[in-house]
Amino acid sequence: MVDVGAERRRNSYSCLDVLAVVEVPSEPEDEKDYVRNVQKYGRFGINFYLVADPFKAMVTVMSEPHAAGYGRVVEVPYGRPVSFTLASGGRVEIDTRAFPTRDAGSV
């Protein structure tokens, strides 16, 4: 999610324009999503990083970014709503009831 008026520069946006990032891991316990991106997005000051994990049937919501990651981590099981307020003031509500799940053995 990017701020209103954000301008794309080639294939990306400035970290100052990114309000939240939502990712879906392609494999269980994906190091990219659960380690590297947590550190990277926290360091760049992305206010919200969400991982919608079909293997755990869980959305991990990270906020309060700092140099090494995030200070606050909340897990929300699929089926319950995820909501947060962006720095721009916009409210985000995500209905997770229809999120698909995957068996870790099917990868």
MODELLER restraints for C-alpha pairs under 7 A, 6 or more apart:
rsr = mdl.restraints
at = mdl.atoms
rsr.add(forms.Gaussian(group=physical.xy_distance, feature=features.Distance(at['CA:1:A'], at['CA:18:A']), mean=6.04, stdev=0.5))
rsr.add(forms.Gaussian(group=physical.xy_distance, feature=features.Distance(at['CA:1:A'], at['CA:19:A']), mean=5.54, stdev=0.5))
rsr.add(forms.Gaussian(group=physical.xy_distance, feature=features.Distance(at['CA:1:A'], at['CA:20:A']), mean=5.16, stdev=0.5))
rsr.add(forms.Gaussian(group=physical.xy_distance, feature=features.Distance(at['CA:1:A'], at['CA:21:A']), mean=6.22, stdev=0.5))
rsr.add(forms.Gaussian(group=physical.xy_distance, feature=features.Distance(at['CA:2:A'], at['CA:17:A']), mean=5.47, stdev=0.5))
rsr.add(forms.Gaussian(group=physical.xy_distance, feature=features.Distance(at['CA:2:A'], at['CA:18:A']), mean=4.41, stdev=0.5))
rsr.add(forms.Gaussian(group=physical.xy_distance, feature=features.Distance(at['CA:2:A'], at['CA:19:A']), mean=5.28, stdev=0.5))
rsr.add(forms.Gaussian(group=physical.xy_distance, feature=features.Distance(at['CA:3:A'], at['CA:17:A']), mean=5.26, stdev=0.5))
rsr.add(forms.Gaussian(group=physical.xy_distance, feature=features.Distance(at['CA:3:A'], at['CA:18:A']), mean=6.24, stdev=0.5))
rsr.add(forms.Gaussian(group=physical.xy_distance, feature=features.Distance(at['CA:3:A'], at['CA:19:A']), mean=6.19, stdev=0.5))
rsr.add(forms.Gaussian(group=physical.xy_distance, feature=features.Distance(at['CA:6:A'], at['CA:17:A']), mean=5.67, stdev=0.5))
rsr.add(forms.Gaussian(group=physical.xy_distance, feature=features.Distance(at['CA:7:A'], at['CA:13:A']), mean=6.51, stdev=0.5))
rsr.add(forms.Gaussian(group=physical.xy_distance, feature=features.Distance(at['CA:15:A'], at['CA:44:A']), mean=6.21, stdev=0.5))
rsr.add(forms.Gaussian(group=physical.xy_distance, feature=features.Distance(at['CA:15:A'], at['CA:46:A']), mean=6.88, stdev=0.5))
rsr.add(forms.Gaussian(group=physical.xy_distance, feature=features.Distance(at['CA:18:A'], at['CA:46:A']), mean=6.40, stdev=0.5))
rsr.add(forms.Gaussian(group=physical.xy_distance, feature=features.Distance(at['CA:19:A'], at['CA:46:A']), mean=6.16, stdev=0.5))
rsr.add(forms.Gaussian(group=physical.xy_distance, feature=features.Distance(at['CA:19:A'], at['CA:47:A']), mean=6.18, stdev=0.5))
rsr.add(forms.Gaussian(group=physical.xy_distance, feature=features.Distance(at['CA:19:A'], at['CA:48:A']), mean=6.87, stdev=0.5))
rsr.add(forms.Gaussian(group=physical.xy_distance, feature=features.Distance(at['CA:19:A'], at['CA:86:A']), mean=6.31, stdev=0.5))
rsr.add(forms.Gaussian(group=physical.xy_distance, feature=features.Distance(at['CA:19:A'], at['CA:87:A']), mean=6.75, stdev=0.5))
rsr.add(forms.Gaussian(group=physical.xy_distance, feature=features.Distance(at['CA:20:A'], at['CA:46:A']), mean=6.15, stdev=0.5))
rsr.add(forms.Gaussian(group=physical.xy_distance, feature=features.Distance(at['CA:20:A'], at['CA:47:A']), mean=6.16, stdev=0.5))
rsr.add(forms.Gaussian(group=physical.xy_distance, feature=features.Distance(at['CA:20:A'], at['CA:48:A']), mean=4.65, stdev=0.5))
rsr.add(forms.Gaussian(group=physical.xy_distance, feature=features.Distance(at['CA:20:A'], at['CA:49:A']), mean=5.74, stdev=0.5))
rsr.add(forms.Gaussian(group=physical.xy_distance, feature=features.Distance(at['CA:21:A'], at['CA:48:A']), mean=6.43, stdev=0.5))
rsr.add(forms.Gaussian(group=physical.xy_distance, feature=features.Distance(at['CA:21:A'], at['CA:49:A']), mean=4.90, stdev=0.5))
rsr.add(forms.Gaussian(group=physical.xy_distance, feature=features.Distance(at['CA:21:A'], at['CA:50:A']), mean=6.18, stdev=0.5))
rsr.add(forms.Gaussian(group=physical.xy_distance, feature=features.Distance(at['CA:22:A'], at['CA:49:A']), mean=6.01, stdev=0.5))
rsr.add(forms.Gaussian(group=physical.xy_distance, feature=features.Distance(at['CA:22:A'], at['CA:50:A']), mean=4.66, stdev=0.5))
rsr.add(forms.Gaussian(group=physical.xy_distance, feature=features.Distance(at['CA:22:A'], at['CA:51:A']), mean=5.85, stdev=0.5))
rsr.add(forms.Gaussian(group=physical.xy_distance, feature=features.Distance(at['CA:23:A'], at['CA:50:A']), mean=6.34, stdev=0.5))
rsr.add(forms.Gaussian(group=physical.xy_distance, feature=features.Distance(at['CA:23:A'], at['CA:51:A']), mean=4.99, stdev=0.5))
rsr.add(forms.Gaussian(group=physical.xy_distance, feature=features.Distance(at['CA:23:A'], at['CA:52:A']), mean=6.16, stdev=0.5))
rsr.add(forms.Gaussian(group=physical.xy_distance, feature=features.Distance(at['CA:24:A'], at['CA:51:A']), mean=5.79, stdev=0.5))
rsr.add(forms.Gaussian(group=physical.xy_distance, feature=features.Distance(at['CA:24:A'], at['CA:52:A']), mean=5.04, stdev=0.5))
rsr.add(forms.Gaussian(group=physical.xy_distance, feature=features.Distance(at['CA:24:A'], at['CA:53:A']), mean=5.74, stdev=0.5))
rsr.add(forms.Gaussian(group=physical.xy_distance, feature=features.Distance(at['CA:25:A'], at['CA:33:A']), mean=6.45, stdev=0.5))
rsr.add(forms.Gaussian(group=physical.xy_distance, feature=features.Distance(at['CA:25:A'], at['CA:53:A']), mean=5.97, stdev=0.5))
rsr.add(forms.Gaussian(group=physical.xy_distance, feature=features.Distance(at['CA:27:A'], at['CA:107:A']), mean=6.59, stdev=0.5))
rsr.add(forms.Gaussian(group=physical.xy_distance, feature=features.Distance(at['CA:28:A'], at['CA:55:A']), mean=6.07, stdev=0.5))
rsr.add(forms.Gaussian(group=physical.xy_distance, feature=features.Distance(at['CA:28:A'], at['CA:104:A']), mean=6.05, stdev=0.5))
rsr.add(forms.Gaussian(group=physical.xy_distance, feature=features.Distance(at['CA:38:A'], at['CA:69:A']), mean=5.22, stdev=0.5))
rsr.add(forms.Gaussian(group=physical.xy_distance, feature=features.Distance(at['CA:39:A'], at['CA:68:A']), mean=5.21, stdev=0.5))
rsr.add(forms.Gaussian(group=physical.xy_distance, feature=features.Distance(at['CA:39:A'], at['CA:69:A']), mean=4.30, stdev=0.5))
rsr.add(forms.Gaussian(group=physical.xy_distance, feature=features.Distance(at['CA:42:A'], at['CA:65:A']), mean=4.42, stdev=0.5))
rsr.add(forms.Gaussian(group=physical.xy_distance, feature=features.Distance(at['CA:42:A'], at['CA:66:A']), mean=5.23, stdev=0.5))
rsr.add(forms.Gaussian(group=physical.xy_distance, feature=features.Distance(at['CA:42:A'], at['CA:67:A']), mean=6.00, stdev=0.5))
rsr.add(forms.Gaussian(group=physical.xy_distance, feature=features.Distance(at['CA:42:A'], at['CA:68:A']), mean=6.34, stdev=0.5))
rsr.add(forms.Gaussian(group=physical.xy_distance, feature=features.Distance(at['CA:42:A'], at['CA:69:A']), mean=4.20, stdev=0.5))
rsr.add(forms.Gaussian(group=physical.xy_distance, feature=features.Distance(at['CA:42:A'], at['CA:70:A']), mean=5.63, stdev=0.5))
rsr.add(forms.Gaussian(group=physical.xy_distance, feature=features.Distance(at['CA:43:A'], at['CA:65:A']), mean=6.90, stdev=0.5))
rsr.add(forms.Gaussian(group=physical.xy_distance, feature=features.Distance(at['CA:43:A'], at['CA:66:A']), mean=5.71, stdev=0.5))
rsr.add(forms.Gaussian(group=physical.xy_distance, feature=features.Distance(at['CA:43:A'], at['CA:67:A']), mean=4.26, stdev=0.5))
rsr.add(forms.Gaussian(group=physical.xy_distance, feature=features.Distance(at['CA:43:A'], at['CA:68:A']), mean=6.06, stdev=0.5))
rsr.add(forms.Gaussian(group=physical.xy_distance, feature=features.Distance(at['CA:43:A'], at['CA:69:A']), mean=6.28, stdev=0.5))
rsr.add(forms.Gaussian(group=physical.xy_distance, feature=features.Distance(at['CA:45:A'], at['CA:65:A']), mean=5.47, stdev=0.5))
rsr.add(forms.Gaussian(group=physical.xy_distance, feature=features.Distance(at['CA:45:A'], at['CA:66:A']), mean=6.73, stdev=0.5))
rsr.add(forms.Gaussian(group=physical.xy_distance, feature=features.Distance(at['CA:46:A'], at['CA:65:A']), mean=6.58, stdev=0.5))
rsr.add(forms.Gaussian(group=physical.xy_distance, feature=features.Distance(at['CA:47:A'], at['CA:63:A']), mean=5.55, stdev=0.5))
rsr.add(forms.Gaussian(group=physical.xy_distance, feature=features.Distance(at['CA:47:A'], at['CA:64:A']), mean=6.27, stdev=0.5))
rsr.add(forms.Gaussian(group=physical.xy_distance, feature=features.Distance(at['CA:47:A'], at['CA:65:A']), mean=5.96, stdev=0.5))
rsr.add(forms.Gaussian(group=physical.xy_distance, feature=features.Distance(at['CA:48:A'], at['CA:61:A']), mean=6.97, stdev=0.5))
rsr.add(forms.Gaussian(group=physical.xy_distance, feature=features.Distance(at['CA:48:A'], at['CA:62:A']), mean=5.61, stdev=0.5))
rsr.add(forms.Gaussian(group=physical.xy_distance, feature=features.Distance(at['CA:48:A'], at['CA:63:A']), mean=4.85, stdev=0.5))
rsr.add(forms.Gaussian(group=physical.xy_distance, feature=features.Distance(at['CA:49:A'], at['CA:61:A']), mean=6.07, stdev=0.5))
rsr.add(forms.Gaussian(group=physical.xy_distance, feature=features.Distance(at['CA:49:A'], at['CA:62:A']), mean=5.10, stdev=0.5))
rsr.add(forms.Gaussian(group=physical.xy_distance, feature=features.Distance(at['CA:49:A'], at['CA:63:A']), mean=6.70, stdev=0.5))
rsr.add(forms.Gaussian(group=physical.xy_distance, feature=features.Distance(at['CA:50:A'], at['CA:59:A']), mean=6.57, stdev=0.5))
rsr.add(forms.Gaussian(group=physical.xy_distance, feature=features.Distance(at['CA:50:A'], at['CA:60:A']), mean=5.48, stdev=0.5))
rsr.add(forms.Gaussian(group=physical.xy_distance, feature=features.Distance(at['CA:50:A'], at['CA:61:A']), mean=4.60, stdev=0.5))
rsr.add(forms.Gaussian(group=physical.xy_distance, feature=features.Distance(at['CA:50:A'], at['CA:62:A']), mean=6.13, stdev=0.5))
rsr.add(forms.Gaussian(group=physical.xy_distance, feature=features.Distance(at['CA:51:A'], at['CA:59:A']), mean=5.48, stdev=0.5))
rsr.add(forms.Gaussian(group=physical.xy_distance, feature=features.Distance(at['CA:51:A'], at['CA:60:A']), mean=5.12, stdev=0.5))
rsr.add(forms.Gaussian(group=physical.xy_distance, feature=features.Distance(at['CA:51:A'], at['CA:61:A']), mean=6.77, stdev=0.5))
rsr.add(forms.Gaussian(group=physical.xy_distance, feature=features.Distance(at['CA:52:A'], at['CA:58:A']), mean=6.13, stdev=0.5))
rsr.add(forms.Gaussian(group=physical.xy_distance, feature=features.Distance(at['CA:52:A'], at['CA:59:A']), mean=4.34, stdev=0.5))
rsr.add(forms.Gaussian(group=physical.xy_distance, feature=features.Distance(at['CA:52:A'], at['CA:60:A']), mean=6.55, stdev=0.5))
rsr.add(forms.Gaussian(group=physical.xy_distance, feature=features.Distance(at['CA:53:A'], at['CA:59:A']), mean=6.00, stdev=0.5))
rsr.add(forms.Gaussian(group=physical.xy_distance, feature=features.Distance(at['CA:54:A'], at['CA:100:A']), mean=6.18, stdev=0.5))
rsr.add(forms.Gaussian(group=physical.xy_distance, feature=features.Distance(at['CA:54:A'], at['CA:101:A']), mean=4.18, stdev=0.5))
rsr.add(forms.Gaussian(group=physical.xy_distance, feature=features.Distance(at['CA:54:A'], at['CA:102:A']), mean=5.26, stdev=0.5))
rsr.add(forms.Gaussian(group=physical.xy_distance, feature=features.Distance(at['CA:55:A'], at['CA:101:A']), mean=5.97, stdev=0.5))
rsr.add(forms.Gaussian(group=physical.xy_distance, feature=features.Distance(at['CA:55:A'], at['CA:102:A']), mean=5.05, stdev=0.5))
rsr.add(forms.Gaussian(group=physical.xy_distance, feature=features.Distance(at['CA:55:A'], at['CA:103:A']), mean=5.83, stdev=0.5))
rsr.add(forms.Gaussian(group=physical.xy_distance, feature=features.Distance(at['CA:55:A'], at['CA:104:A']), mean=5.71, stdev=0.5))
rsr.add(forms.Gaussian(group=physical.xy_distance, feature=features.Distance(at['CA:57:A'], at['CA:77:A']), mean=6.05, stdev=0.5))
rsr.add(forms.Gaussian(group=physical.xy_distance, feature=features.Distance(at['CA:57:A'], at['CA:78:A']), mean=5.25, stdev=0.5))
rsr.add(forms.Gaussian(group=physical.xy_distance, feature=features.Distance(at['CA:57:A'], at['CA:101:A']), mean=5.94, stdev=0.5))
rsr.add(forms.Gaussian(group=physical.xy_distance, feature=features.Distance(at['CA:58:A'], at['CA:75:A']), mean=6.44, stdev=0.5))
rsr.add(forms.Gaussian(group=physical.xy_distance, feature=features.Distance(at['CA:58:A'], at['CA:76:A']), mean=5.61, stdev=0.5))
rsr.add(forms.Gaussian(group=physical.xy_distance, feature=features.Distance(at['CA:58:A'], at['CA:77:A']), mean=4.34, stdev=0.5))
rsr.add(forms.Gaussian(group=physical.xy_distance, feature=features.Distance(at['CA:58:A'], at['CA:78:A']), mean=5.26, stdev=0.5))
rsr.add(forms.Gaussian(group=physical.xy_distance, feature=features.Distance(at['CA:59:A'], at['CA:75:A']), mean=5.68, stdev=0.5))
rsr.add(forms.Gaussian(group=physical.xy_distance, feature=features.Distance(at['CA:59:A'], at['CA:76:A']), mean=5.11, stdev=0.5))
rsr.add(forms.Gaussian(group=physical.xy_distance, feature=features.Distance(at['CA:59:A'], at['CA:77:A']), mean=6.19, stdev=0.5))
rsr.add(forms.Gaussian(group=physical.xy_distance, feature=features.Distance(at['CA:59:A'], at['CA:78:A']), mean=6.77, stdev=0.5))
rsr.add(forms.Gaussian(group=physical.xy_distance, feature=features.Distance(at['CA:60:A'], at['CA:73:A']), mean=6.77, stdev=0.5))
rsr.add(forms.Gaussian(group=physical.xy_distance, feature=features.Distance(at['CA:60:A'], at['CA:74:A']), mean=5.77, stdev=0.5))
rsr.add(forms.Gaussian(group=physical.xy_distance, feature=features.Distance(at['CA:60:A'], at['CA:75:A']), mean=4.46, stdev=0.5))
rsr.add(forms.Gaussian(group=physical.xy_distance, feature=features.Distance(at['CA:60:A'], at['CA:76:A']), mean=6.34, stdev=0.5))
rsr.add(forms.Gaussian(group=physical.xy_distance, feature=features.Distance(at['CA:61:A'], at['CA:73:A']), mean=5.69, stdev=0.5))
rsr.add(forms.Gaussian(group=physical.xy_distance, feature=features.Distance(at['CA:61:A'], at['CA:74:A']), mean=5.15, stdev=0.5))
rsr.add(forms.Gaussian(group=physical.xy_distance, feature=features.Distance(at['CA:61:A'], at['CA:75:A']), mean=6.17, stdev=0.5))
rsr.add(forms.Gaussian(group=physical.xy_distance, feature=features.Distance(at['CA:62:A'], at['CA:70:A']), mean=6.01, stdev=0.5))
rsr.add(forms.Gaussian(group=physical.xy_distance, feature=features.Distance(at['CA:62:A'], at['CA:72:A']), mean=5.67, stdev=0.5))
rsr.add(forms.Gaussian(group=physical.xy_distance, feature=features.Distance(at['CA:62:A'], at['CA:73:A']), mean=4.54, stdev=0.5))
rsr.add(forms.Gaussian(group=physical.xy_distance, feature=features.Distance(at['CA:62:A'], at['CA:74:A']), mean=6.51, stdev=0.5))
rsr.add(forms.Gaussian(group=physical.xy_distance, feature=features.Distance(at['CA:63:A'], at['CA:70:A']), mean=5.69, stdev=0.5))
rsr.add(forms.Gaussian(group=physical.xy_distance, feature=features.Distance(at['CA:63:A'], at['CA:71:A']), mean=6.48, stdev=0.5))
rsr.add(forms.Gaussian(group=physical.xy_distance, feature=features.Distance(at['CA:63:A'], at['CA:72:A']), mean=5.21, stdev=0.5))
rsr.add(forms.Gaussian(group=physical.xy_distance, feature=features.Distance(at['CA:63:A'], at['CA:73:A']), mean=6.57, stdev=0.5))
rsr.add(forms.Gaussian(group=physical.xy_distance, feature=features.Distance(at['CA:64:A'], at['CA:70:A']), mean=5.40, stdev=0.5))
rsr.add(forms.Gaussian(group=physical.xy_distance, feature=features.Distance(at['CA:64:A'], at['CA:71:A']), mean=5.06, stdev=0.5))
rsr.add(forms.Gaussian(group=physical.xy_distance, feature=features.Distance(at['CA:64:A'], at['CA:72:A']), mean=5.80, stdev=0.5))
rsr.add(forms.Gaussian(group=physical.xy_distance, feature=features.Distance(at['CA:65:A'], at['CA:71:A']), mean=6.15, stdev=0.5))
rsr.add(forms.Gaussian(group=physical.xy_distance, feature=features.Distance(at['CA:76:A'], at['CA:82:A']), mean=6.97, stdev=0.5))
rsr.add(forms.Gaussian(group=physical.xy_distance, feature=features.Distance(at['CA:78:A'], at['CA:96:A']), mean=5.20, stdev=0.5))
rsr.add(forms.Gaussian(group=physical.xy_distance, feature=features.Distance(at['CA:78:A'], at['CA:97:A']), mean=5.97, stdev=0.5))
rsr.add(forms.Gaussian(group=physical.xy_distance, feature=features.Distance(at['CA:78:A'], at['CA:99:A']), mean=6.83, stdev=0.5))
rsr.add(forms.Gaussian(group=physical.xy_distance, feature=features.Distance(at['CA:79:A'], at['CA:96:A']), mean=5.06, stdev=0.5))
rsr.add(forms.Gaussian(group=physical.xy_distance, feature=features.Distance(at['CA:79:A'], at['CA:97:A']), mean=3.95, stdev=0.5))
rsr.add(forms.Gaussian(group=physical.xy_distance, feature=features.Distance(at['CA:80:A'], at['CA:95:A']), mean=7.00, stdev=0.5))
rsr.add(forms.Gaussian(group=physical.xy_distance, feature=features.Distance(at['CA:80:A'], at['CA:96:A']), mean=6.06, stdev=0.5))
rsr.add(forms.Gaussian(group=physical.xy_distance, feature=features.Distance(at['CA:80:A'], at['CA:97:A']), mean=6.68, stdev=0.5))
rsr.add(forms.Gaussian(group=physical.xy_distance, feature=features.Distance(at['CA:81:A'], at['CA:93:A']), mean=6.85, stdev=0.5))
rsr.add(forms.Gaussian(group=physical.xy_distance, feature=features.Distance(at['CA:81:A'], at['CA:94:A']), mean=5.66, stdev=0.5))
rsr.add(forms.Gaussian(group=physical.xy_distance, feature=features.Distance(at['CA:81:A'], at['CA:95:A']), mean=4.92, stdev=0.5))
rsr.add(forms.Gaussian(group=physical.xy_distance, feature=features.Distance(at['CA:81:A'], at['CA:96:A']), mean=5.87, stdev=0.5))
rsr.add(forms.Gaussian(group=physical.xy_distance, feature=features.Distance(at['CA:82:A'], at['CA:93:A']), mean=5.81, stdev=0.5))
rsr.add(forms.Gaussian(group=physical.xy_distance, feature=features.Distance(at['CA:82:A'], at['CA:94:A']), mean=5.05, stdev=0.5))
rsr.add(forms.Gaussian(group=physical.xy_distance, feature=features.Distance(at['CA:82:A'], at['CA:95:A']), mean=6.70, stdev=0.5))
rsr.add(forms.Gaussian(group=physical.xy_distance, feature=features.Distance(at['CA:83:A'], at['CA:92:A']), mean=5.40, stdev=0.5))
rsr.add(forms.Gaussian(group=physical.xy_distance, feature=features.Distance(at['CA:83:A'], at['CA:93:A']), mean=4.44, stdev=0.5))
rsr.add(forms.Gaussian(group=physical.xy_distance, feature=features.Distance(at['CA:83:A'], at['CA:94:A']), mean=6.22, stdev=0.5))
rsr.add(forms.Gaussian(group=physical.xy_distance, feature=features.Distance(at['CA:84:A'], at['CA:91:A']), mean=5.96, stdev=0.5))
rsr.add(forms.Gaussian(group=physical.xy_distance, feature=features.Distance(at['CA:84:A'], at['CA:92:A']), mean=5.44, stdev=0.5))
rsr.add(forms.Gaussian(group=physical.xy_distance, feature=features.Distance(at['CA:84:A'], at['CA:93:A']), mean=6.90, stdev=0.5))
rsr.add(forms.Gaussian(group=physical.xy_distance, feature=features.Distance(at['CA:85:A'], at['CA:91:A']), mean=4.43, stdev=0.5))
rsr.add(forms.Gaussian(group=physical.xy_distance, feature=features.Distance(at['CA:85:A'], at['CA:92:A']), mean=6.08, stdev=0.5))
